[in-house]
Amino acid sequence: MPKCIFLDGPAGTGKTFVYSTLMHAVRVKGDQAIAVASTGIAATLLSGGRTAHSIFKIPLTLNATSTCSLKPNTSEAKILLDAKVIVWDEASMLLFSCG
C-alpha cells in the first residue's frame, strides 16, 4: 500500500541524513530508491539525486495548461513504477516555483 510521509524540520536537523539512510537501506535490499529534489543544489546532496523537473519531466516554465511530458510504457516510467521509495527533498520549495 503506497504511503506518503512528510519529514519537516529546520536546517541542520538531519533531514538529508535520514533520506540518505532510508535510500541506502532500500538499495542494499536490491530495491529501487529514487532521490528527487526541487532544486539542483539540493539534488547534489542526495545519492543519485536529480531534480523533480528532470525525473517527472515537469516543464521549467509553467502555465495553467502545463503537464509533465513523462510518457507511459517508457523505461523512465517503469523506473518510477518499480521504485520502493521516492524521496523528495525540499518538496515545499516546488510550491514557490509552481505558484
C-alpha distances in whole Angstrom, upper triangle without the diagonal:
4,6,10,13,16,19,23,26,30,31,31,29,27,24,25,25,22,20,22,22,18,18,21,19,16,19,21,19,19,16,16,16,18,20,21,23,25,29,30,32,28,27,30,28,25,25,25,24,25,26,23,26,26,22,21,25,26,29,31,33,31,33,32,31,29,26,25,26,23,24,21,22,23,23,22,19,18,18,15,13,13,13,11,12,14,16,19,22,24,22,24,27,26,26,30,30,28,30
4,7,10,13,16,20,23,27,28,29,26,24,21,22,23,19,17,20,20,16,16,19,18,15,18,20,18,19,15,15,14,15,17,17,20,21,25,27,28,25,23,26,25,22,23,22,21,22,22,19,22,23,19,18,22,22,26,28,30,28,29,28,28,26,23,21,23,20,21,19,20,21,21,19,17,16,16,13,11,12,11,9,9,11,13,15,18,20,18,20,23,22,23,26,26,25,27
4,6,10,13,16,20,23,25,26,23,21,18,19,20,17,15,18,18,14,15,19,17,15,18,21,19,20,17,16,14,15,16,17,18,20,23,25,26,23,22,25,24,21,22,22,21,21,21,19,22,23,19,19,22,22,26,27,29,27,29,28,28,26,24,22,24,22,23,22,23,24,23,21,19,19,18,15,14,15,13,10,9,10,12,13,16,18,16,18,21,20,21,24,25,24,25
4,7,10,13,17,20,21,23,21,19,16,17,18,15,14,17,17,14,15,19,18,16,19,22,21,21,18,17,14,14,15,14,16,17,20,23,23,20,20,23,21,19,20,21,19,19,19,16,20,21,18,17,21,20,24,25,27,25,26,26,26,24,22,21,23,21,23,22,24,24,24,21,19,20,18,15,15,16,14,12,10,9,10,11,13,15,12,14,17,17,17,21,22,20,22
4,7,10,13,17,18,19,17,16,13,14,16,12,11,15,15,12,14,17,17,16,19,21,21,22,19,17,15,15,14,14,15,17,20,22,22,19,19,22,20,18,19,20,18,20,19,17,21,22,19,19,23,22,25,26,28,26,28,28,28,26,24,23,26,24,26,25,27,27,26,23,22,22,20,17,18,18,15,13,11,10,9,10,12,13,12,13,17,17,17,21,22,21,23
4,6,10,13,15,17,15,14,11,13,15,12,11,15,16,13,15,19,18,18,21,23,23,24,21,20,16,16,15,14,14,15,18,20,20,17,17,20,18,17,19,20,18,19,18,16,20,21,19,19,22,21,24,24,26,25,27,27,28,25,24,23,26,24,27,27,29,28,28,24,23,24,22,19,20,21,18,16,13,12,10,9,10,11,9,10,14,14,15,18,19,19,20
4,7,10,12,13,11,10,7,10,12,9,9,13,14,12,14,17,17,18,20,22,23,24,22,20,17,16,14,14,14,15,17,20,19,15,16,19,16,15,18,20,17,19,18,17,21,22,21,21,24,23,26,26,28,26,29,29,30,28,27,25,28,26,29,29,31,30,29,26,25,26,24,21,22,23,19,17,14,13,10,10,9,10,10,11,14,15,16,18,20,21,22
4,7,9,11,9,10,7,11,13,11,12,15,16,15,17,20,21,21,23,25,26,28,25,23,20,19,17,16,14,15,17,20,18,15,17,19,17,17,20,22,19,20,19,18,22,24,22,22,25,24,26,25,27,26,28,29,30,28,27,26,29,28,31,32,34,33,32,28,28,29,26,24,25,26,22,21,17,16,13,12,10,9,10,10,12,15,15,17,19,20,21
4,7,8,6,8,7,11,12,12,13,16,17,17,19,21,22,23,25,27,28,29,27,26,22,21,18,18,16,16,18,20,18,15,18,19,17,17,20,23,20,22,21,21,24,25,25,25,28,26,28,27,29,28,31,31,33,31,30,29,32,31,34,35,37,36,34,31,31,32,29,27,29,29,25,24,20,19,15,14,12,11,13,12,14,17,17,18,21,22,23
4,6,6,9,9,11,13,14,15,17,19,19,21,23,24,25,27,29,31,32,30,28,24,23,20,19,17,17,17,20,17,15,18,19,16,18,21,24,21,22,21,22,24,26,26,27,29,27,29,27,29,29,31,32,34,32,32,30,33,33,36,37,39,38,36,33,33,34,31,29,31,31,28,27,23,21,18,16,13,11,14,13,14,17,18,18,21,22,23
4,6,8,8,10,12,13,14,16,18,19,20,22,23,25,26,28,30,31,29,27,23,22,19,18,15,16,15,17,14,12,16,16,14,15,19,21,19,20,20,21,23,25,25,26,28,26,28,26,28,28,31,32,34,32,31,30,33,32,35,37,38,37,35,32,32,33,30,28,31,31,27,27,23,21,17,16,12,11,14,13,14,17,18,18,20,23,23
4,6,8,9,10,12,13,14,16,18,19,20,22,24,25,26,28,30,28,27,23,22,19,19,17,18,17,18,15,13,16,16,13,15,18,21,19,21,21,22,25,26,26,28,30,29,30,29,31,31,34,36,37,34,34,32,35,34,37,38,39,38,36,33,33,34,31,29,32,31,28,27,23,22,18,17,14,13,16,16,17,20,22,22,23,26,27
4,6,9,9,10,12,14,14,16,18,19,20,22,24,25,27,28,27,26,22,22,19,19,17,19,19,20,18,15,18,18,15,16,19,22,20,22,22,23,26,27,26,28,30,29,32,30,32,32,35,36,38,35,34,33,35,34,37,38,39,38,36,33,33,34,30,28,31,30,26,25,22,21,17,17,14,14,16,17,18,21,22,23,25,26,27
4,6,5,6,9,10,10,12,14,15,17,19,20,21,23,25,24,22,19,19,16,17,16,18,18,19,17,14,16,16,12,13,15,18,17,20,20,21,25,25,24,26,29,28,30,29,32,32,35,36,37,34,33,31,33,32,35,35,36,35,33,30,30,31,27,26,28,27,23,22,19,18,14,15,12,13,16,17,18,20,22,23,25,26,28
4,5,5,6,9,10,11,12,14,16,17,18,20,22,23,21,20,16,16,13,14,13,15,16,17,15,12,13,14,11,11,14,16,15,17,17,18,21,22,21,22,25,25,27,26,29,28,31,32,33,31,29,27,30,28,31,32,33,32,30,27,27,28,24,22,25,24,20,19,16,14,11,11,8,10,12,13,15,17,19,20,22,23,25
4,5,5,6,9,10,10,12,14,15,16,18,20,21,20,18,14,14,11,12,11,13,14,14,12,9,10,11,8,7,10,13,11,14,15,16,20,20,19,21,23,23,26,25,28,28,31,32,33,30,29,26,28,27,30,30,31,30,27,25,25,26,22,21,23,23,19,18,15,13,10,10,7,10,12,14,15,17,20,21,21,23,25
4,5,5,6,9,10,10,12,14,15,16,19,20,19,18,15,15,13,14,14,17,17,18,16,13,13,13,10,9,11,14,13,17,18,19,23,23,21,24,26,26,29,28,31,31,35,36,37,33,32,29,31,29,32,32,33,31,29,26,27,27,24,22,25,24,20,19,16,15,12,13,11,13,16,18,19,21,23,24,25,27,29
4,5,5,6,9,10,11,12,14,15,17,19,18,17,13,14,12,14,14,17,18,19,18,14,15,15,12,11,12,15,14,17,19,19,23,23,21,23,26,26,29,28,31,31,34,35,36,33,31,29,30,28,31,31,32,30,28,26,26,26,22,21,23,22,18,16,13,13,10,12,11,13,15,17,19,20,23,24,25,26,28
4,5,5,6,9,10,11,12,14,16,17,15,14,10,10,8,10,11,14,16,16,15,12,12,13,10,8,10,12,11,14,15,16,19,19,17,19,22,23,26,25,28,28,31,32,33,29,28,25,27,25,27,27,28,27,25,22,22,22,19,17,19,19,15,13,10,10,7,9,8,11,13,15,17,18,20,22,23,24,26
4,5,5,6,9,10,10,12,14,15,14,13,10,11,9,12,13,16,17,17,15,12,12,12,9,6,7,10,10,14,16,17,20,20,18,20,23,24,27,27,30,30,33,35,35,31,29,27,28,26,28,28,29,27,24,22,23,22,19,18,20,19,15,14,12,11,9,11,10,14,16,19,19,20,23,25,25,26,29
4,6,5,6,9,10,11,13,15,14,14,11,13,12,15,16,20,20,20,19,16,15,16,13,10,10,13,14,17,19,20,24,23,21,23,26,27,30,30,33,33,36,37,37,34,32,29,31,28,30,30,30,29,26,24,25,24,20,20,21,20,16,14,12,13,11,14,13,17,18,21,22,23,26,28,28,29,32
4,5,5,6,9,10,11,13,12,11,9,11,11,13,15,19,20,21,20,17,16,17,14,11,11,13,14,17,19,19,22,22,19,21,24,25,29,29,32,32,34,35,35,32,30,27,28,26,28,27,28,26,24,22,22,21,18,17,18,17,13,11,9,10,9,12,13,16,17,20,21,22,24,27,27,28,30
4,5,5,6,9,10,11,9,8,6,8,8,11,14,17,19,19,18,15,14,15,13,9,8,10,11,14,16,17,20,19,16,19,22,23,26,27,30,30,33,34,34,30,28,25,26,23,25,25,25,23,21,19,19,18,15,14,16,14,11,9,8,9,8,11,12,16,17,20,21,21,24,26,26,27,30
4,5,5,6,9,10,10,10,8,11,11,15,17,20,21,21,20,18,16,16,14,11,9,11,13,16,19,20,23,22,19,22,25,26,30,30,33,33,37,38,37,34,31,28,29,26,28,28,27,26,23,21,22,21,17,17,19,16,13,12,11,12,12,15,15,19,20,23,24,25,28,30,29,30,33
4,6,5,7,9,9,10,9,12,13,17,19,23,24,24,23,20,19,19,17,14,12,14,16,19,22,22,25,24,21,24,27,28,32,32,35,35,38,39,39,35,33,30,31,28,29,28,28,27,24,23,23,21,18,18,19,16,13,11,11,13,13,16,17,21,22,25,26,27,29,31,31,32,35
4,6,5,7,6,7,6,10,12,15,18,22,23,23,23,20,18,19,18,14,13,13,15,18,20,20,23,22,19,21,24,26,29,30,34,33,36,37,36,33,30,27,28,24,26,25,24,23,20,19,19,17,14,14,15,12,10,7,8,10,11,15,17,20,21,24,25,25,28,30,30,30,33
4,5,5,5,6,6,10,12,15,18,22,23,22,23,20,18,18,17,13,11,11,14,17,20,20,23,21,18,21,24,26,29,30,33,33,36,37,36,33,30,27,27,24,25,24,24,22,19,18,19,17,14,14,16,12,10,9,10,12,13,16,18,21,22,25,26,26,29,31,31,31,34
4,5,7,9,10,13,15,19,22,25,26,25,25,23,21,21,19,16,13,14,17,20,23,24,27,25,22,25,28,30,33,34,37,37,40,41,40,37,34,31,31,28,29,28,27,25,22,22,22,20,17,18,19,16,14,12,13,15,16,19,21,24,25,28,30,30,32,35,34,35,38
4,6,9,10,14,16,20,23,27,28,28,28,25,23,23,22,18,16,17,19,22,25,25,28,26,23,25,28,30,33,35,38,38,41,41,40,37,34,31,31,27,28,27,25,25,21,21,21,19,16,17,17,14,12,11,12,15,17,20,22,26,26,29,31,31,33,36,35,35,38
4,7,9,13,15,19,22,26,27,26,27,25,22,22,22,18,15,15,18,20,23,23,26,24,20,23,26,28,31,33,36,36,39,40,38,35,32,29,28,25,25,24,22,21,18,18,19,16,13,15,15,12,11,10,12,15,17,20,22,26,26,29,30,30,33,35,34,34,38
4,7,10,13,16,20,23,25,24,25,23,20,21,21,17,15,14,16,18,21,20,23,21,18,20,23,25,29,30,33,33,36,36,35,32,29,25,25,22,23,21,20,19,16,16,16,13,11,12,12,8,7,6,9,11,14,17,20,23,23,26,28,27,29,32,31,31,34
4,7,10,13,17,20,22,21,22,20,17,18,18,14,12,11,13,14,17,17,19,17,14,16,19,21,25,26,29,29,32,33,32,28,25,22,22,19,20,18,18,16,14,13,13,11,8,9,10,7,5,6,7,9,11,14,17,20,20,24,25,24,26,29,28,28,31
4,7,10,13,17,18,18,19,17,14,16,15,11,10,9,10,12,14,14,17,16,13,15,18,20,23,24,28,27,30,31,30,27,24,21,22,18,20,19,19,18,15,14,14,13,9,9,11,9,6,6,5,6,8,11,13,17,17,20,21,21,23,26,25,25,28
4,6,10,13,15,15,16,14,11,13,13,10,9,7,7,9,11,11,14,12,9,11,15,16,20,20,24,24,27,28,27,24,21,18,18,16,18,18,18,16,14,12,12,12,9,8,11,10,7,8,6,5,6,8,11,14,14,18,18,17,20,23,22,22,25
4,7,10,12,12,13,10,7,10,10,6,7,6,5,6,8,9,12,11,9,12,15,16,19,19,22,23,26,27,27,23,21,18,19,17,20,20,21,19,17,14,15,15,12,11,14,14,10,11,9,6,5,6,8,11,12,15,15,15,18,20,19,20,23
4,7,9,9,11,9,6,10,10,8,10,9,5,5,5,6,9,9,7,9,12,12,15,15,19,19,22,24,23,20,18,15,17,15,18,19,21,19,17,14,15,16,13,11,15,15,12,14,11,7,6,5,6,9,9,12,12,11,15,17,16,16,20
4,5,7,8,6,5,9,9,8,11,11,7,6,5,6,9,10,9,11,13,13,15,14,17,18,21,23,23,20,18,16,18,17,21,22,24,22,20,17,18,20,17,15,18,19,16,17,14,10,8,5,5,6,7,10,9,9,13,14,13,14,17
4,7,9,7,7,11,12,12,15,14,10,9,6,5,8,10,10,11,12,11,13,11,14,14,18,20,20,17,17,15,17,17,21,22,25,23,22,18,19,21,19,17,20,21,19,20,17,13,11,7,7,6,6,8,6,6,9,10,9,11,14
4,5,5,6,9,10,11,14,14,10,9,6,8,9,10,12,13,14,13,14,12,14,16,19,22,22,19,19,17,19,19,23,25,27,25,24,20,21,24,21,19,23,24,21,22,19,16,13,10,9,8,9,11,8,8,12,11,10,13,16
4,5,5,6,9,10,13,12,9,7,6,9,10,10,12,14,14,14,15,13,16,18,21,24,25,21,21,18,19,19,23,25,27,24,23,19,21,23,20,19,23,24,21,23,20,17,15,12,11,10,12,14,12,12,16,15,13,16,19
4,5,5,7,10,12,13,10,10,9,12,13,14,15,17,18,17,18,16,19,21,24,27,28,24,24,22,23,23,26,28,30,27,26,22,24,26,23,22,26,26,23,24,21,18,15,13,11,10,13,15,12,13,17,16,15,18,21
4,5,5,7,11,11,8,9,8,11,13,13,14,16,18,17,19,17,20,21,24,27,27,24,23,21,23,22,26,27,29,26,25,21,23,24,21,20,23,24,20,21,18,15,12,10,7,7,10,12,10,12,15,15,15,17,20
4,5,6,8,8,5,5,6,9,11,11,11,14,15,15,17,16,19,21,24,26,27,23,22,19,20,19,23,24,26,23,21,18,20,21,18,17,20,21,18,19,16,13,11,9,8,9,11,14,13,13,17,17,16,18,21
4,6,7,8,6,7,9,12,14,13,14,17,18,19,20,19,22,24,27,30,30,26,25,22,23,22,26,27,28,25,23,20,22,23,20,20,23,23,20,21,18,16,13,13,11,12,15,17,16,16,20,20,19,22,24
4,7,9,7,10,11,14,17,16,16,19,21,21,23,21,25,26,29,31,32,28,27,24,26,24,28,29,30,27,25,22,24,25,21,20,24,23,20,20,17,15,12,12,9,11,14,17,16,17,20,21,20,23,25
4,6,5,8,11,13,16,15,14,17,19,20,22,21,25,26,29,31,31,27,26,23,24,22,25,26,27,24,22,19,21,21,18,17,20,19,16,17,14,12,9,10,8,11,14,17,16,17,20,21,21,23,25
4,5,9,12,15,17,15,14,18,20,21,24,23,27,28,31,33,33,29,27,24,25,22,25,26,26,23,20,18,20,20,16,16,19,18,15,16,14,12,11,12,12,15,17,20,20,20,24,25,24,25,28
4,7,10,13,15,12,11,15,17,19,21,21,25,26,29,31,30,27,25,21,21,19,22,23,23,20,17,15,17,17,13,14,17,16,13,15,13,12,11,12,12,15,17,20,20,19,23,24,23,24,27
4,7,9,12,10,9,13,15,16,18,18,21,22,26,28,28,24,22,19,20,18,21,22,23,20,18,15,17,18,14,14,17,17,14,16,13,11,9,9,9,12,13,17,16,16,19,20,19,21,24
4,7,8,6,7,10,11,12,15,14,18,19,23,25,24,21,19,16,16,15,18,20,21,18,16,13,15,17,14,13,17,17,15,17,14,11,11,10,10,12,13,16,15,14,18,19,17,18,21
4,5,5,6,9,9,10,12,11,15,16,19,21,21,17,16,13,15,14,18,20,21,19,18,14,16,18,15,14,18,19,16,18,16,12,11,9,9,10,10,13,12,10,14,15,13,14,18
4,5,5,6,7,7,10,10,13,14,17,19,18,15,13,11,12,12,15,17,19,17,17,13,14,16,14,12,15,17,15,17,15,11,11,8,9,10,9,12,11,9,12,14,12,12,16
4,6,6,5,4,7,7,10,11,15,17,16,12,11,9,10,10,14,17,19,17,17,13,14,17,16,14,17,19,18,20,18,14,14,12,13,13,12,14,13,10,13,14,11,11,15
4,6,5,7,9,10,13,14,18,20,19,15,13,10,10,10,13,16,17,15,14,10,12,15,13,12,16,18,16,19,17,14,14,13,14,15,14,17,16,13,17,18,15,15,19
4,6,8,11,12,16,16,19,21,20,16,13,10,10,8,12,13,15,13,12,8,9,12,10,9,12,14,12,15,14,11,12,11,13,15,13,17,16,14,17,19,16,16,20
4,5,9,11,14,14,16,18,16,13,10,6,8,6,10,12,14,12,13,9,9,12,11,9,12,14,13,16,15,12,13,12,14,15,13,16,16,13,15,17,15,14,18
4,6,9,12,12,15,16,15,11,9,5,5,5,9,12,15,13,13,10,10,14,13,12,15,17,17,20,18,15,16,15,17,17,16,18,17,14,16,18,15,14,18
4,6,9,8,11,13,12,8,7,5,7,8,12,15,18,16,17,13,13,17,16,14,17,20,19,22,20,16,17,14,16,16,14,16,14,11,13,14,11,10,14
4,5,6,9,12,11,7,7,6,8,10,14,17,20,18,19,16,17,20,20,18,21,23,23,25,23,20,20,17,19,18,16,18,16,12,14,15,11,10,14
4,6,10,13,13,10,11,10,11,14,17,20,23,21,22,19,19,23,22,20,23,26,24,27,25,21,21,17,18,17,16,17,14,11,13,13,9,10,13
4,7,11,11,8,11,11,13,16,19,22,25,24,25,21,22,26,25,23,26,28,27,30,27,24,23,20,21,19,18,18,15,13,14,13,9,9,11
4,7,8,6,8,10,12,15,18,21,25,24,25,22,21,25,25,22,25,28,27,29,27,23,23,20,21,19,17,17,15,12,12,12,8,7,9
4,6,5,9,12,14,17,20,23,26,25,27,24,24,27,27,25,27,30,29,31,29,26,26,23,24,22,19,19,17,14,13,13,11,8,9
4,6,9,12,15,18,20,22,26,26,28,25,24,28,28,25,27,30,29,31,29,26,27,23,25,23,20,20,19,16,14,15,13,10,10
4,7,10,12,15,17,19,23,23,25,23,22,25,26,23,25,28,28,30,29,26,27,24,26,24,21,21,21,17,16,17,15,12,13
4,7,9,12,15,17,21,20,22,20,19,22,23,20,22,26,25,28,26,23,23,21,23,21,19,19,18,15,15,16,13,10,12
4,6,9,11,14,17,17,19,16,15,19,19,17,19,22,22,24,23,20,21,19,21,21,18,19,19,15,15,17,14,12,14
4,6,9,11,15,14,16,13,12,16,16,14,16,19,19,22,20,17,19,17,19,19,17,18,18,14,16,17,15,13,16
4,6,10,13,11,14,11,11,14,15,14,16,19,19,22,22,19,21,19,21,22,20,22,21,17,19,21,18,16,19
4,7,10,8,10,8,7,11,12,10,12,15,16,19,19,16,18,17,20,21,19,22,21,18,20,22,19,18,21
4,7,6,9,8,7,10,12,11,12,15,17,20,20,18,21,20,24,25,22,25,25,22,23,26,23,21,24
4,6,9,8,6,8,11,10,10,13,15,18,19,18,21,21,24,26,23,26,27,23,25,28,25,23,27
4,7,8,6,7,10,11,10,12,15,18,20,19,22,23,26,28,26,29,29,26,28,31,28,27,30
4,5,5,6,9,10,11,12,14,18,19,18,21,22,25,27,25,28,28,25,27,30,27,26,29
4,5,5,6,9,10,10,12,16,17,16,19,20,23,26,24,28,28,25,28,30,27,27,30
4,5,5,7,9,10,11,15,15,14,16,17,20,22,21,24,24,21,24,26,24,23,27
4,5,5,6,9,10,14,14,13,16,17,20,22,20,23,24,21,23,26,24,22,26
4,5,5,6,8,12,14,13,17,18,21,24,22,26,26,24,26,29,27,26,29
4,6,5,6,10,11,11,14,15,19,21,20,24,24,22,25,27,25,25,28
4,5,5,9,9,8,12,13,16,19,17,21,21,19,22,24,23,22,25
4,6,8,10,10,14,15,19,22,20,23,24,22,24,27,26,24,27
4,6,9,10,14,16,20,23,21,25,26,24,26,29,28,27,30
4,5,7,10,13,16,19,18,22,23,21,24,27,26,25,28
4,7,10,13,16,20,18,22,24,23,25,28,27,27,29
4,6,10,13,16,15,18,20,19,22,24,24,24,27
4,6,10,13,12,15,17,16,18,21,20,20,23
4,6,10,9,13,14,14,17,19,19,19,22
4,7,6,9,11,10,13,15,15,16,18
4,5,8,9,10,13,14,15,16,18
4,5,6,8,10,11,12,14,16
4,5,6,8,10,11,11,13
4,5,6,8,10,10,11
4,5,6,7,9,10
4,5,5,6,8
4,5,5,6
4,6,5
4,6
4
